[in-house]
Amino acid sequence: MPMPIDPDKTTRVMISMPKPLAKYLRQVAKSRAISLSQLMLQATLDRYPPPSEATENEDDHSS
């Protein structure tokens, strides 16, 4: 289920990529029944997970 979009808590990001790559990624997204933007977001979060709260708190106290 898609999350509601709160304009105060979101930002729009645009990317450029070669057309053959975009075509391929659209096919992958379509085969998974998700949008291309959702595919890109999921892949990015899988590759670069956001830091956990515990890690953020440790960073604040390391000075």
C-alpha positions as CSV (number, residue, x, y, z in Angstrom):
1,M,0.0,0.0,0.0
2,P,1.5,3.4,-1.0
3,M,2.2,5.8,1.8
4,P,0.4,9.2,1.7
5,I,2.5,12.0,0.5
6,D,2.9,14.9,2.8
7,P,4.3,17.8,0.8
8,D,5.9,19.3,3.9
9,K,8.0,16.1,4.5
10,T,9.0,15.2,0.9
11,T,11.2,16.5,-1.8
12,R,11.2,15.8,-5.5
13,V,14.4,14.3,-7.1
14,M,15.0,14.1,-10.8
15,I,17.7,12.0,-12.4
16,S,19.1,11.5,-15.9
17,M,20.2,8.2,-17.3
18,P,20.8,6.6,-20.7
19,K,17.6,5.7,-22.5
20,P,18.4,2.0,-22.8
21,L,18.9,1.8,-19.0
22,A,15.7,3.7,-18.4
23,K,13.8,1.3,-20.7
24,Y,15.2,-1.7,-18.9
25,L,14.4,-0.3,-15.4
26,R,10.8,0.5,-16.6
27,Q,10.4,-3.1,-17.7
28,V,11.7,-4.3,-14.3
29,A,9.4,-2.0,-12.4
30,K,6.4,-3.0,-14.6
31,S,7.2,-6.7,-14.0
32,R,7.1,-6.1,-10.3
33,A,3.9,-3.9,-10.6
34,I,5.5,-0.9,-9.0
35,S,6.5,2.6,-10.3
36,L,9.9,3.3,-11.6
37,S,10.4,5.8,-8.8
38,Q,9.5,3.2,-6.2
39,L,12.0,0.8,-7.8
40,M,14.7,3.4,-7.6
41,L,13.9,4.3,-4.0
42,Q,13.9,0.6,-2.9
43,A,17.1,-0.1,-4.7
44,T,18.8,2.9,-3.2
45,L,17.6,2.1,0.4
46,D,18.8,-1.5,-0.1
47,R,22.2,-0.4,-1.2
48,Y,22.6,2.6,1.2
49,P,20.3,2.0,4.2
50,P,19.7,5.0,6.4
51,P,21.5,5.0,9.7
52,S,19.7,3.6,12.7
53,E,18.6,5.9,15.6
54,A,21.2,4.3,17.8
55,T,24.0,5.1,15.3
56,E,22.8,8.7,15.0
57,N,22.8,9.1,18.8
58,E,26.3,7.6,19.1
59,D,27.6,10.1,16.5
60,D,26.2,13.0,18.5
61,H,28.2,12.0,21.6
62,S,31.5,11.0,20.0
63,S,33.1,14.5,20.3
